[in-house]
Structures are given as C-alpha cells and as structure tokens.
C-alpha cells in the first residue's frame, strides 16, 4: 500500500513538473503581443473653415508624420498639396473646385481620419487653354499646339473659337475641347485671296463670326477687311490694300490700319480704323462710309472724338463701345452716331472707380458678357466694368508674366483680344505669351 502510494506520488510529481515545464516553455516560446506604440491620429481643428482655391490651411492634431511625403490630406475627397508638416500640424493648400466636405488625413497610407467640414468658396481662376508658350505654328491639342502672337479672338454658337495671329499671319480654329487647327494662311505675309494655305494675311487683328459661320477679319497691315466663308474660302470685302481714307464701294474704299470690327443685328459692319482715328461702316451691300468722327467735347467736358480707337464691342441694343486707346477711356456710340464717354477720365492711370472717375493705363480691346458686364484688356491686366459702370481689377498683376491660378495673383503679357462664352467664362489672347488663357469661376 505504502509502496503503491509512493509510486503514485512519484508519477503525479513527474506529471506536475512536466506540465509546469511545458507551460513555462510555452510562455517563453510564445510571448504576449507587443503593445501598439503607433501614435493615434486625430484632427482637432482647422485654422480656417472656408476659403478659395490655394488657401493655406493649418490642420492641427496628433500622429502626423514630420516627413511631408508620408502624409496625405484631402478636402472633400480631393487631394491637397502639403507645404509643411510636423507631428501635430499639417499645412495644406485647398485644391481646385474642392466643394464642401470634411478634411481628412492619411499617414503612411494608413486608415483615413476625418475632421471638420471645410466650405469651398468659388473664385475666378486663370488657366492655359491653348498654346505651349513657345512661338510656333504647330497644330495640336491644347498646350501641345504652338501659337505666334495671337491678337483677335471670337466664339461661335458651338463654343468653338477663332483667333488671328500676327506672328503667323494666319487664322486658327480652337475647338471647345482645345484642339487647334489652321483654317487660313501659311505663315507668310501677303494679301492673296483663296482657300486654306493659298490665302495670305498681313498682321490680322480683330475677328468676328456670324450666325452662318462666316468670319470677318480686320486685316490690319493690309488695310483691308477680309471674309472667310463657311467653306474656308477667303475673299476681300473692302479695301484696296493701299492706305487712305476713301469711302465708297468696298473695292475702291481705303483704310489706314483697320484693327477691330463688329456687326449689328442688321448685318452692317463697323470698323475701328485705327490710324484714321475714326469708326467706319460697311453696309450689307459692301459700301463703306464714315460712321462717327466727332471731335468736340461731350457733356462731361471730355473729348468725344477718338485717339487711336483699338477695340469694339456691341450690345443688344446696337450701341457700340469703343476702346479709345490714347484717350485712355471707353466711349459709347448710339445707333444714331452720338458719342459719349462711358468710362475713363482721359488720364493715363490705373484707377478703380465709377464711370469717368476711373482710369485706364493702356487699354486694347473689350467684350460684353451675357449679363452686361464688360471686360477690357489693359496693359498686363484685365479690367471689369459692371452694369453700374464700376471699374475694378478682374485679373492680373501690374507686371508681365504667365502665372496661372487665382485671378488676383495671375499674370499676363500684353493681353489683347478677349471674348466670353455662354457660361460667362472669359478667354484672352495673351499675345506676348503666345497663349490663349481661360478665366473661369471655379
């Protein structure tokens, strides 16, 4: 009995020590999982809760990486550019057209953490619509094409654009999608009629398109008005090619640097005859006459004649608005030919004010949008004249450049031609930059 108990005790002891040793080994071989030392990612606040494109926003929180490339920031799901990073703060720029939604952060491609809502505010944004910026004569898509001193620009009912190029002596077409093709001219200066590359121009200026897709061009250095019909055939509508000031049938009329043109509801064409310093009229039958050249002060005491008229626009009531370049003002001509000063004091200066209290520095051309607002190209800037005749800065800084982005910090280099589309977007022939620029509310 005692022997049996002793044996049993020994067996149990061996089993006990065996189990103890096994458990000890098991614990040693399978240590507990390590505690997660990764900092918890949180977003506690935003420095601002609303803003326009490229607004700098400080995002305060925890768990961010000090290395910018390890962090990702999103505004309403749109990726943002991060300009600075610490473990507790990220600085990011609001992406274009972000919309309203939450700001979120990812670190090292981990889980996305959401913060508070950011309210995106639309603003006018400048971008490049067509042209590489390098002078050339290559067709192509958007910035893959090259232009050479685009001057005039117009738009048809399909949203396609037509531009004149002084450097290429050509007429180009840009589709609404940005594809650039050449419709007339071959790069050489001349005054030959014909089709496509057989036709020639000499520093063409303003251009307009009618409902039938006919184009009318102020062929500046040729002293002619040219027409391109819907088939692409170029003809001379008025002007002999010799400088002068003769009225009469188109084939015998003469001009001195016709630089821009518009047509009214009746199909009559009005021409800014730059060096003759008058506005000419061409009837639907092709007869040229003098429309307006009064050179006496108007009711404001300002001159109502013209000193190198360089741009024209026409409103729904057939009132014509003239960029009077060296009088530094915008003048208005009624259908009956009466002239008055619309905006500008007559003094060369950049002054934002109402009507004749405003100042222009070097205005070139203008356009009217669907809401009755005017846009004027003025040296390196685009100026706006609203329905109450308040003149303000619309886009561009006071020096030349080609910067895109918010209108207030964008830059241009001798913008001349300008037009708006049905949505109110503004397109500019940025002449010295060899670009077509777009200004859209985004």
DOVO-418128 format. One record per residue (C-alpha): chain; z, y, x. Coordinates in Angstrom, 1 decimal. Layout:
# residues N
[lomi A,[Z,Y,X]]
...
This chain:
# residues 442
[lomi A,[0.0,0.0,0.0]]
[lomi A,[1.0,2.5,2.7]]
[lomi A,[-2.0,1.4,4.8]]
[lomi A,[-4.2,2.0,1.8]]
[lomi A,[-2.8,5.4,1.2]]
[lomi A,[-3.2,6.3,4.9]]
[lomi A,[-6.8,5.2,4.8]]
[lomi A,[-7.4,7.2,1.6]]
[lomi A,[-5.7,10.3,3.1]]
[lomi A,[-7.9,10.0,6.2]]
[lomi A,[-11.0,9.7,4.1]]
[lomi A,[-10.1,12.7,2.0]]
[lomi A,[-9.3,14.7,5.1]]
[lomi A,[-12.7,13.9,6.6]]
[lomi A,[-14.4,14.8,3.4]]
[lomi A,[-12.4,18.0,3.2]]
[lomi A,[-13.2,19.0,6.8]]
[lomi A,[-16.8,18.0,6.3]]
[lomi A,[-17.0,20.2,3.2]]
[lomi A,[-15.3,23.1,5.0]]
[lomi A,[-17.6,22.8,7.9]]
[lomi A,[-20.6,22.6,5.7]]
[lomi A,[-19.6,25.7,3.7]]
[lomi A,[-18.8,27.6,6.9]]
[lomi A,[-22.2,26.7,8.3]]
[lomi A,[-23.9,27.6,5.1]]
[lomi A,[-22.3,31.0,5.1]]
[lomi A,[-23.1,31.5,8.7]]
[lomi A,[-26.8,30.4,8.2]]
[lomi A,[-27.2,32.5,5.0]]
[lomi A,[-25.5,35.9,5.4]]
[lomi A,[-25.3,38.2,2.4]]
[lomi A,[-28.3,40.5,1.8]]
[lomi A,[-28.1,43.8,3.7]]
[lomi A,[-27.1,47.0,1.8]]
[lomi A,[-30.2,49.2,1.0]]
[lomi A,[-29.9,52.2,3.3]]
[lomi A,[-33.1,54.0,1.9]]
[lomi A,[-32.2,57.5,0.7]]
[lomi A,[-32.5,57.9,-3.0]]
[lomi A,[-35.5,60.1,-4.0]]
[lomi A,[-34.7,62.8,-6.6]]
[lomi A,[-36.3,66.1,-7.7]]
[lomi A,[-33.6,68.6,-8.6]]
[lomi A,[-35.6,71.8,-9.0]]
[lomi A,[-38.8,73.8,-8.6]]
[lomi A,[-38.9,77.3,-7.1]]
[lomi A,[-41.2,78.4,-10.0]]
[lomi A,[-42.1,76.6,-13.2]]
[lomi A,[-45.6,78.2,-13.7]]
[lomi A,[-48.4,79.6,-11.7]]
[lomi A,[-52.1,79.8,-10.9]]
[lomi A,[-54.3,77.7,-8.6]]
[lomi A,[-52.9,77.6,-5.0]]
[lomi A,[-49.5,79.0,-6.0]]
[lomi A,[-46.9,77.8,-3.4]]
[lomi A,[-44.1,75.8,-5.0]]
[lomi A,[-40.9,74.6,-3.3]]
[lomi A,[-39.7,71.3,-4.6]]
[lomi A,[-36.0,70.7,-3.9]]
[lomi A,[-34.5,67.2,-4.0]]
[lomi A,[-33.4,64.3,-1.8]]
[lomi A,[-35.0,61.4,0.0]]
[lomi A,[-38.2,63.2,1.1]]
[lomi A,[-39.8,62.4,4.5]]
[lomi A,[-39.8,65.1,7.2]]
[lomi A,[-43.4,63.9,8.0]]
[lomi A,[-45.9,65.7,5.7]]
[lomi A,[-48.3,62.7,5.7]]
[lomi A,[-45.6,60.4,4.3]]
[lomi A,[-45.1,62.5,1.2]]
[lomi A,[-47.3,62.9,-1.8]]
[lomi A,[-46.9,65.5,-4.5]]
[lomi A,[-48.7,65.6,-7.9]]
[lomi A,[-48.9,68.2,-10.6]]
[lomi A,[-49.6,66.6,-13.9]]
[lomi A,[-51.1,63.6,-12.0]]
[lomi A,[-53.3,65.8,-9.8]]
[lomi A,[-52.7,65.5,-6.0]]
[lomi A,[-51.5,68.7,-4.3]]
[lomi A,[-51.7,69.9,-0.7]]
[lomi A,[-48.3,69.8,1.0]]
[lomi A,[-47.8,72.6,3.6]]
[lomi A,[-44.2,71.8,4.7]]
[lomi A,[-41.7,69.0,4.4]]
[lomi A,[-38.0,68.3,5.1]]
[lomi A,[-35.7,65.6,3.7]]
[lomi A,[-34.6,68.0,1.0]]
[lomi A,[-37.6,70.2,0.3]]
[lomi A,[-41.4,69.9,0.0]]
[lomi A,[-43.7,72.9,-0.2]]
[lomi A,[-46.9,72.2,-2.1]]
[lomi A,[-49.9,74.2,-3.4]]
[lomi A,[-50.8,74.0,-7.1]]
[lomi A,[-54.1,72.0,-7.4]]
[lomi A,[-57.1,73.5,-9.3]]
[lomi A,[-57.1,73.0,-13.1]]
[lomi A,[-53.8,71.1,-12.9]]
[lomi A,[-52.9,71.6,-16.6]]
[lomi A,[-49.4,71.5,-17.8]]
[lomi A,[-47.2,68.4,-17.0]]
[lomi A,[-44.5,67.1,-14.8]]
[lomi A,[-44.3,67.4,-11.0]]
[lomi A,[-43.9,64.1,-9.2]]
[lomi A,[-43.3,62.8,-5.7]]
[lomi A,[-44.0,59.6,-3.8]]
[lomi A,[-42.6,58.8,-0.4]]
[lomi A,[-44.3,56.2,1.8]]
[lomi A,[-46.3,55.0,-1.2]]
[lomi A,[-43.1,54.0,-2.9]]
[lomi A,[-42.2,54.5,-6.6]]
[lomi A,[-43.3,57.8,-8.2]]
[lomi A,[-40.3,60.0,-9.1]]
[lomi A,[-40.8,62.7,-11.8]]
[lomi A,[-39.3,66.1,-12.0]]
[lomi A,[-39.5,69.0,-14.5]]
[lomi A,[-42.7,70.4,-16.1]]
[lomi A,[-44.9,72.9,-14.4]]
[lomi A,[-47.1,75.2,-16.5]]
[lomi A,[-50.5,75.8,-15.0]]
[lomi A,[-52.0,79.2,-15.7]]
[lomi A,[-55.8,79.6,-15.6]]
[lomi A,[-57.3,82.3,-13.5]]
[lomi A,[-60.7,83.4,-12.1]]
[lomi A,[-61.8,81.1,-9.3]]
[lomi A,[-64.7,81.6,-6.9]]
[lomi A,[-66.7,78.6,-5.6]]
[lomi A,[-70.0,78.0,-4.0]]
[lomi A,[-72.7,76.9,-6.5]]
[lomi A,[-75.7,76.6,-4.2]]
[lomi A,[-76.7,77.1,-0.6]]
[lomi A,[-75.3,75.9,2.7]]
[lomi A,[-74.6,79.4,4.0]]
[lomi A,[-77.2,79.0,6.7]]
[lomi A,[-80.5,80.9,6.2]]
[lomi A,[-83.3,78.4,5.4]]
[lomi A,[-86.0,77.3,3.0]]
[lomi A,[-85.0,73.8,2.0]]
[lomi A,[-84.8,72.4,-1.5]]
[lomi A,[-81.9,70.1,-2.3]]
[lomi A,[-78.7,69.6,-4.3]]
[lomi A,[-76.1,72.4,-4.4]]
[lomi A,[-74.8,73.2,-0.9]]
[lomi A,[-77.4,70.8,0.6]]
[lomi A,[-80.1,73.4,-0.1]]
[lomi A,[-80.7,76.5,2.1]]
[lomi A,[-81.5,80.0,0.9]]
[lomi A,[-82.5,83.2,2.6]]
[lomi A,[-81.3,86.5,1.2]]
[lomi A,[-81.1,85.7,-2.5]]
[lomi A,[-81.2,89.0,-4.3]]
[lomi A,[-82.1,88.7,-8.0]]
[lomi A,[-80.7,86.1,-10.4]]
[lomi A,[-81.2,85.3,-14.1]]
[lomi A,[-80.4,82.4,-16.5]]
[lomi A,[-82.4,80.8,-19.3]]
[lomi A,[-81.2,79.3,-22.6]]
[lomi A,[-81.0,75.9,-21.0]]
[lomi A,[-78.5,77.1,-18.4]]
[lomi A,[-81.0,76.9,-15.5]]
[lomi A,[-81.1,79.8,-13.0]]
[lomi A,[-84.0,81.6,-11.3]]
[lomi A,[-83.5,83.6,-8.1]]
[lomi A,[-85.6,85.8,-5.9]]
[lomi A,[-85.3,85.6,-2.2]]
[lomi A,[-86.2,88.5,0.0]]
[lomi A,[-86.0,86.4,3.2]]
[lomi A,[-88.2,83.6,1.9]]
[lomi A,[-90.5,85.8,-0.2]]
[lomi A,[-90.1,83.2,-2.9]]
[lomi A,[-88.8,82.4,-6.4]]
[lomi A,[-86.5,79.4,-6.6]]
[lomi A,[-85.0,77.5,-9.6]]
[lomi A,[-81.5,76.1,-9.7]]
[lomi A,[-80.7,73.7,-12.5]]
[lomi A,[-77.4,73.8,-14.3]]
[lomi A,[-76.3,70.9,-12.1]]
[lomi A,[-77.1,72.9,-8.9]]
[lomi A,[-80.4,71.3,-7.9]]
[lomi A,[-82.6,73.8,-6.0]]
[lomi A,[-86.4,73.7,-6.1]]
[lomi A,[-89.1,76.3,-5.2]]
[lomi A,[-91.4,77.3,-8.0]]
[lomi A,[-93.5,80.0,-6.3]]
[lomi A,[-94.0,81.5,-2.9]]
[lomi A,[-94.4,79.8,0.5]]
[lomi A,[-92.2,81.9,2.8]]
[lomi A,[-94.9,84.3,3.9]]
[lomi A,[-95.2,87.9,2.6]]
[lomi A,[-98.2,88.8,0.5]]
[lomi A,[-99.4,89.7,-3.0]]
[lomi A,[-101.7,86.8,-3.9]]
[lomi A,[-101.6,85.5,-7.4]]
[lomi A,[-101.9,81.8,-8.0]]
[lomi A,[-99.7,78.8,-8.6]]
[lomi A,[-96.8,77.5,-6.6]]
[lomi A,[-97.2,77.8,-2.9]]
[lomi A,[-100.5,79.6,-3.3]]
[lomi A,[-98.8,82.7,-4.7]]
[lomi A,[-97.1,85.2,-2.4]]
[lomi A,[-94.5,87.9,-2.8]]
[lomi A,[-93.0,90.7,-0.6]]
[lomi A,[-89.3,91.1,-0.8]]
[lomi A,[-89.0,90.4,-4.6]]
[lomi A,[-86.0,92.0,-6.3]]
[lomi A,[-84.8,91.7,-9.9]]
[lomi A,[-85.9,88.9,-12.1]]
[lomi A,[-85.7,88.1,-15.9]]
[lomi A,[-86.7,85.2,-18.1]]
[lomi A,[-87.8,85.5,-21.7]]
[lomi A,[-87.5,83.0,-24.6]]
[lomi A,[-90.8,81.4,-23.8]]
[lomi A,[-89.7,80.7,-20.2]]
[lomi A,[-91.9,83.4,-18.7]]
[lomi A,[-90.4,85.0,-15.6]]
[lomi A,[-90.8,88.7,-14.7]]
[lomi A,[-90.2,89.9,-11.2]]
[lomi A,[-89.8,93.4,-9.7]]
[lomi A,[-91.9,92.7,-6.5]]
[lomi A,[-90.2,95.5,-4.5]]
[lomi A,[-92.2,95.8,-1.3]]
[lomi A,[-95.5,95.1,-3.1]]
[lomi A,[-94.8,97.9,-5.6]]
[lomi A,[-95.8,95.5,-8.4]]
[lomi A,[-94.4,93.8,-11.5]]
[lomi A,[-95.3,90.1,-11.4]]
[lomi A,[-95.2,87.4,-14.1]]
[lomi A,[-94.8,83.6,-13.8]]
[lomi A,[-95.7,81.8,-17.0]]
[lomi A,[-94.2,78.5,-18.1]]
[lomi A,[-96.9,76.6,-16.2]]
[lomi A,[-95.9,78.2,-12.9]]
[lomi A,[-98.9,80.5,-12.7]]
[lomi A,[-98.3,83.8,-11.0]]
[lomi A,[-100.1,87.0,-12.1]]
[lomi A,[-99.7,90.7,-11.6]]
[lomi A,[-98.6,92.5,-14.7]]
[lomi A,[-98.6,96.1,-13.4]]
[lomi A,[-99.1,97.9,-10.1]]
[lomi A,[-101.9,98.2,-7.6]]
[lomi A,[-99.8,97.4,-4.6]]
[lomi A,[-100.1,101.0,-3.4]]
[lomi A,[-97.0,103.3,-3.5]]
[lomi A,[-97.4,106.1,-6.1]]
[lomi A,[-96.4,107.5,-9.5]]
[lomi A,[-99.3,106.9,-11.8]]
[lomi A,[-98.8,106.0,-15.4]]
[lomi A,[-101.4,104.2,-17.5]]
[lomi A,[-102.8,100.6,-17.8]]
[lomi A,[-101.0,98.1,-15.6]]
[lomi A,[-103.9,97.6,-13.3]]
[lomi A,[-104.1,101.2,-12.4]]
[lomi A,[-100.3,102.2,-12.5]]
[lomi A,[-98.4,102.7,-9.4]]
[lomi A,[-94.7,102.3,-8.4]]
[lomi A,[-92.5,103.1,-5.4]]
[lomi A,[-90.1,100.2,-4.8]]
[lomi A,[-89.6,98.7,-8.3]]
[lomi A,[-86.2,96.9,-7.8]]
[lomi A,[-85.0,95.6,-11.1]]
[lomi A,[-86.1,95.2,-14.7]]
[lomi A,[-85.0,94.3,-18.3]]
[lomi A,[-86.8,93.9,-21.6]]
[lomi A,[-85.7,94.9,-25.1]]
[lomi A,[-85.9,93.0,-28.4]]
[lomi A,[-89.5,94.2,-28.9]]
[lomi A,[-90.6,92.7,-25.6]]
[lomi A,[-91.0,96.1,-23.8]]
[lomi A,[-90.1,96.1,-20.1]]
[lomi A,[-88.0,98.7,-18.4]]
[lomi A,[-88.2,99.1,-14.6]]
[lomi A,[-85.9,100.7,-12.2]]
[lomi A,[-88.4,102.5,-10.0]]
[lomi A,[-86.1,102.9,-7.0]]
[lomi A,[-87.8,105.3,-4.7]]
[lomi A,[-89.4,107.3,-7.5]]
[lomi A,[-85.8,107.6,-8.9]]
[lomi A,[-86.9,107.1,-12.5]]
[lomi A,[-86.9,104.4,-15.2]]
[lomi A,[-90.4,103.3,-16.2]]
[lomi A,[-91.5,101.5,-19.4]]
[lomi A,[-94.2,98.8,-19.8]]
[lomi A,[-95.4,98.2,-23.3]]
[lomi A,[-96.3,94.8,-24.6]]
[lomi A,[-99.9,95.8,-24.1]]
[lomi A,[-99.3,96.5,-20.4]]
[lomi A,[-99.3,100.3,-20.4]]
[lomi A,[-96.9,102.0,-18.0]]
[lomi A,[-95.1,105.2,-18.9]]
[lomi A,[-92.1,107.3,-17.7]]
[lomi A,[-89.1,106.4,-19.9]]
[lomi A,[-86.4,108.7,-18.5]]
[lomi A,[-86.0,111.0,-15.6]]
[lomi A,[-83.9,113.9,-17.0]]
[lomi A,[-82.3,115.7,-14.0]]
[lomi A,[-79.8,118.0,-15.7]]
[lomi A,[-76.0,117.7,-16.1]]
[lomi A,[-74.8,115.8,-19.2]]
[lomi A,[-71.9,116.8,-21.5]]
[lomi A,[-69.4,115.7,-18.8]]
[lomi A,[-71.0,118.0,-16.2]]
[lomi A,[-72.2,115.0,-14.2]]
[lomi A,[-75.8,114.6,-13.3]]
[lomi A,[-77.8,112.6,-15.8]]
[lomi A,[-80.9,112.1,-13.6]]
[lomi A,[-81.0,109.2,-11.1]]
[lomi A,[-80.5,109.0,-7.4]]
[lomi A,[-82.0,105.6,-6.4]]
[lomi A,[-81.4,103.5,-9.6]]
[lomi A,[-81.0,99.9,-8.4]]
[lomi A,[-79.9,97.7,-11.3]]
[lomi A,[-80.4,97.5,-15.0]]
[lomi A,[-78.8,95.7,-18.0]]
[lomi A,[-79.4,96.0,-21.7]]
[lomi A,[-77.0,95.4,-24.6]]
[lomi A,[-77.5,94.0,-28.1]]
[lomi A,[-78.4,97.5,-29.4]]
[lomi A,[-81.1,98.0,-26.7]]
[lomi A,[-79.0,100.6,-24.8]]
[lomi A,[-79.9,100.4,-21.2]]
[lomi A,[-77.3,100.7,-18.4]]
[lomi A,[-78.4,101.8,-15.0]]
[lomi A,[-76.6,101.3,-11.6]]
[lomi A,[-77.2,104.8,-10.2]]
[lomi A,[-76.7,103.8,-6.6]]
[lomi A,[-76.3,107.0,-4.7]]
[lomi A,[-74.7,108.9,-7.6]]
[lomi A,[-72.1,106.1,-7.4]]
[lomi A,[-72.0,105.7,-11.2]]
[lomi A,[-73.2,103.6,-14.1]]
[lomi A,[-75.4,105.6,-16.6]]
[lomi A,[-76.4,104.8,-20.1]]
[lomi A,[-79.8,105.4,-21.8]]
[lomi A,[-80.1,105.1,-25.5]]
[lomi A,[-83.3,103.7,-27.2]]
[lomi A,[-84.4,107.3,-27.7]]
[lomi A,[-84.1,108.1,-24.0]]
[lomi A,[-80.8,110.1,-24.0]]
[lomi A,[-78.8,109.7,-20.8]]
[lomi A,[-75.0,109.9,-20.4]]
[lomi A,[-72.6,108.9,-17.7]]
[lomi A,[-70.9,105.6,-18.7]]
[lomi A,[-68.6,105.0,-15.7]]
[lomi A,[-68.0,106.6,-12.3]]
[lomi A,[-67.0,110.1,-11.1]]
[lomi A,[-70.0,110.6,-8.9]]
[lomi A,[-67.8,110.4,-5.8]]
[lomi A,[-68.1,107.5,-3.4]]
[lomi A,[-64.7,105.7,-3.6]]
[lomi A,[-63.2,102.5,-4.9]]
[lomi A,[-61.1,103.8,-7.8]]
[lomi A,[-59.9,101.7,-10.7]]
[lomi A,[-59.6,103.9,-13.8]]
[lomi A,[-61.3,104.5,-17.1]]
[lomi A,[-64.8,105.8,-17.5]]
[lomi A,[-65.8,108.8,-15.4]]
[lomi A,[-62.4,108.8,-13.7]]
[lomi A,[-63.4,105.5,-11.9]]
[lomi A,[-65.1,105.3,-8.6]]
[lomi A,[-67.7,103.0,-7.0]]
[lomi A,[-68.5,102.6,-3.4]]
[lomi A,[-71.9,101.1,-3.1]]
[lomi A,[-73.0,99.6,-6.5]]
[lomi A,[-76.1,97.4,-6.6]]
[lomi A,[-76.7,95.6,-9.9]]
[lomi A,[-74.8,94.7,-13.1]]
[lomi A,[-74.8,92.3,-16.1]]
[lomi A,[-73.2,92.1,-19.5]]
[lomi A,[-71.3,89.1,-20.8]]
[lomi A,[-71.1,87.7,-24.4]]
[lomi A,[-68.0,89.8,-25.1]]
[lomi A,[-69.5,93.1,-24.0]]
[lomi A,[-67.8,93.2,-20.6]]
[lomi A,[-69.9,94.5,-17.6]]
[lomi A,[-69.7,93.1,-14.1]]
[lomi A,[-71.0,95.2,-11.2]]
[lomi A,[-71.7,94.2,-7.6]]
[lomi A,[-70.2,96.9,-5.4]]
[lomi A,[-70.4,96.5,-1.6]]
[lomi A,[-68.2,93.5,-0.9]]
[lomi A,[-66.6,93.3,-4.3]]
[lomi A,[-67.3,92.5,-8.0]]
[lomi A,[-66.0,95.2,-10.4]]
[lomi A,[-65.4,94.7,-14.1]]
[lomi A,[-65.9,97.3,-16.9]]
[lomi A,[-64.3,96.1,-20.1]]
[lomi A,[-65.1,97.2,-23.7]]
[lomi A,[-62.8,100.2,-23.4]]
[lomi A,[-64.6,101.2,-20.2]]
[lomi A,[-61.7,100.4,-17.9]]
[lomi A,[-63.0,99.7,-14.4]]
[lomi A,[-61.0,97.1,-12.4]]
[lomi A,[-61.4,94.8,-9.4]]
[lomi A,[-62.7,91.4,-10.6]]
[lomi A,[-63.3,89.5,-7.4]]
[lomi A,[-63.5,90.1,-3.6]]
[lomi A,[-61.5,91.8,-0.9]]
[lomi A,[-62.5,95.0,0.9]]
[lomi A,[-64.2,93.3,3.8]]
[lomi A,[-67.1,90.8,4.1]]
[lomi A,[-66.6,87.1,4.2]]
[lomi A,[-67.4,83.8,2.3]]
[lomi A,[-63.9,82.6,1.3]]
[lomi A,[-63.6,80.7,-2.0]]
[lomi A,[-60.5,80.4,-4.1]]
[lomi A,[-58.7,82.8,-6.3]]
[lomi A,[-60.8,85.8,-7.2]]
[lomi A,[-58.3,88.3,-5.7]]
[lomi A,[-58.5,86.7,-2.2]]
[lomi A,[-62.1,85.6,-2.2]]
[lomi A,[-64.8,87.4,-0.2]]
[lomi A,[-68.5,88.2,-0.4]]
[lomi A,[-71.1,89.7,1.9]]
[lomi A,[-73.4,92.1,0.2]]
[lomi A,[-73.5,90.6,-3.3]]
[lomi A,[-76.4,92.0,-5.2]]
[lomi A,[-77.7,90.0,-8.2]]
[lomi A,[-75.3,89.0,-10.9]]
[lomi A,[-75.5,87.2,-14.3]]
[lomi A,[-73.2,85.4,-16.8]]
[lomi A,[-73.7,82.2,-18.7]]
[lomi A,[-72.8,81.4,-22.4]]
[lomi A,[-69.3,80.3,-21.4]]
[lomi A,[-68.6,83.5,-19.6]]
[lomi A,[-68.9,82.2,-16.1]]
[lomi A,[-70.2,84.7,-13.6]]
[lomi A,[-72.9,83.9,-11.0]]
[lomi A,[-73.5,86.1,-8.0]]
[lomi A,[-76.4,86.2,-5.5]]
[lomi A,[-74.3,86.6,-2.3]]
[lomi A,[-77.2,88.0,-0.3]]
[lomi A,[-76.0,88.2,3.3]]
[lomi A,[-74.1,84.9,3.0]]
[lomi A,[-77.3,83.1,1.7]]
[lomi A,[-75.3,81.7,-1.2]]
[lomi A,[-75.1,81.6,-4.9]]
[lomi A,[-71.4,81.9,-5.9]]
[lomi A,[-69.8,80.9,-9.2]]
[lomi A,[-66.7,82.6,-10.7]]
[lomi A,[-65.1,80.6,-13.4]]
[lomi A,[-61.9,80.8,-15.4]]
[lomi A,[-60.0,77.6,-14.5]]
